[in-house]
């Protein structure tokens, strides 16, 4: 499985360019199944989750050409009817949660889809009910076959109005993709409206779909008979951008993050500023200068600051772990409230071992008492439980005094492209062993 060996306490400096968005890539690559024509996608991140989805599409019958490192052509001219019986399809489905997003495109185009319970992070209960209920509202029939395979039948999907019980990003994407070829008008209320969804809708419209309400929580799709080929460029990954902001502040480094698509970052920069990080914006770049200390704000009445996650345009849950780590070395105290997943804070015991002052109140809340850099965190041996906790622990290790070893690094590789080489270029002492 491999591990990272890190010698921390080094100030970093240089320029880093964010990879393409992982979450967007999983959606727009799945959308290639909606047409028999070629689709070109650029800025595809070279990470295991995305590469596994690409392999999954090959088992379905998609012809894929890699033009260069981050540039792919997808041609789903014909879908193999028996893809779900292949052993490789089962193995790949079990590795990534993004595998669920083939369901909407295939059932919409072919009238029937088979999917397995997807893999991904073990960060609490992540039910698929919203996916299935949305497709059922369009007229699909769901049944569970043997070996945990779901069969989704829907030869004549019909547009309808629906109110989602949760603003799930992946469920919204699945329903939008299925609706593009459904008959009539589909209205999705309480739809997720993250930049990933906006990008998916823009790509589908360039393929001939008729989608309005992009960027709002009420999305309308007028079904069309056919979709066509297109070209699409994936946005920079806002989660990785937030990770690099946290890394620069935590290691007291000078770092420039290039080409960040600032307009698509929402409140991310403002939340880091609340933690005391001084951020300069120049054109589309983020510049972080070395800070001796960073102080956590309080609310206007003087009470302790609370940072919580929420559906877009609220603060993304994927950066809660970065904020938590950064708070350990800040001046002041903060309450972190992870509302959406009940297991994402369990990694804090590793930070406590490193010297952080954290009280885990319950599975969703943690109070951090910042030590204001009175002493550094100390290196330790730990394991990455999921992508986002993994990068948070890596940032902690890079700031800590002494050597750290992180196991289960395949979790980090699922979301971060060539991370060792990129960190080494800015001065980090890290190697893969």
Helices and strands as residue ranges (DSSP letters): E 3-7, E 13-17, H 22-30, G 31-34, E 38-42, H 48-60, E 63-68, E 71-75, G 83-85, H 87-93, G 97-101, H 102-110, E 112-116, H 129-137, E 141-144, G 146-148, E 149-153, E 161-163, H 169-179, E 185-189, H 195-206, E 210-212, E 218-222, E 230-233, H 238-250, E 254-258, G 262-264, H 268-274, E 279-282, E 285-288, E 305-308, G 317-319, H 320-327, E 331-337, H 348-353, E 358-362, E 365-371, E 381-383, H 387-399, E 403-407, H 410-413, H 419-425, E 429-432
